Amino acid sequence: MSCSNVNYCLNNTGNISYDDHYISGGTFNGNTYYSGETNGLFIYYSSGTTQWCLSSSSDGSCFLNGKSPCSSDCPD
């Protein structure tokens, strides 16, 4: 998967540490991933759970997640 969006902004998540500007950091397991500018978190696509995840590491446990199953190239 390759998403054409290069950045995302998360806000009003209910957890201020998740709110940040996320910038494309390249690919992980063939999918685009995004890194938080200040919080050190990642948005990545989990092929195991077929959903987009917000995590402390690429391929880590999800703090927030999108719908599952998801086959979108971009975070939902």
C-alpha positions as CSV (number, residue, x, y, z in Angstrom):
1,M,0.0,0.0,0.0
2,S,1.2,3.5,-0.8
3,C,-0.8,6.5,0.4
4,S,-0.3,9.8,-1.5
5,N,-1.0,11.8,1.7
6,V,2.3,12.9,3.3
7,N,0.9,14.1,6.7
8,Y,-2.0,13.8,9.1
9,C,-3.1,15.8,12.1
10,L,-4.7,14.1,15.1
11,N,-6.5,16.3,17.6
12,N,-9.2,15.9,20.2
13,T,-8.5,12.2,20.7
14,G,-9.2,12.4,24.4
15,N,-5.5,11.8,25.1
16,I,-3.4,14.9,24.6
17,S,-0.2,12.7,24.2
18,Y,-1.8,11.2,21.0
19,D,-2.6,14.6,19.5
20,D,0.2,15.6,17.1
21,H,1.2,16.3,13.4
22,Y,2.2,13.0,11.8
23,I,4.5,13.0,8.8
24,S,5.2,10.1,6.3
25,G,8.4,8.3,7.4
26,G,8.6,5.9,4.5
27,T,7.4,2.3,4.4
28,F,7.2,-0.5,6.8
29,N,6.3,-4.0,5.5
30,G,5.3,-2.4,2.2
31,N,2.9,0.1,3.7
32,T,3.4,3.9,4.4
33,Y,3.9,4.8,8.0
34,Y,3.7,8.2,9.8
35,S,5.7,9.5,12.7
36,G,4.6,12.1,15.2
37,E,6.6,15.3,15.1
38,T,6.8,15.7,18.9
39,N,5.3,12.7,20.6
40,G,7.4,9.9,19.1
41,L,4.4,7.8,18.1
42,F,3.6,6.1,14.8
43,I,0.6,5.5,12.6
44,Y,1.1,2.2,10.7
45,Y,-1.0,-0.4,8.9
46,S,-1.2,-3.7,10.8
47,S,-1.6,-6.5,8.3
48,G,-2.2,-9.0,11.2
49,T,-5.3,-7.1,12.4
50,T,-6.0,-5.4,9.0
51,Q,-6.4,-2.0,10.5
52,W,-4.5,1.3,10.9
53,C,-2.9,1.7,14.3
54,L,-1.5,4.5,16.5
55,S,1.4,3.0,18.5
56,S,4.7,3.7,20.3
57,S,6.5,1.6,17.6
58,S,5.9,0.4,14.1
59,D,4.2,-2.9,14.5
60,G,3.5,-2.3,18.2
61,S,0.2,-2.6,20.1
62,C,-2.5,-0.2,19.1
63,F,-3.4,2.8,21.4
64,L,-6.0,3.9,18.8
65,N,-7.1,2.0,15.7
66,G,-9.2,2.4,12.6
67,K,-11.9,0.1,11.3
68,S,-11.1,-3.6,10.8
69,P,-11.0,-5.1,8.3
70,C,-9.6,-2.2,6.3
71,S,-7.9,-2.3,2.9
72,S,-7.5,1.5,2.5
73,D,-4.0,2.8,1.4
74,C,-4.4,5.7,3.8
75,P,-5.2,5.8,7.5
76,D,-8.9,5.9,8.3
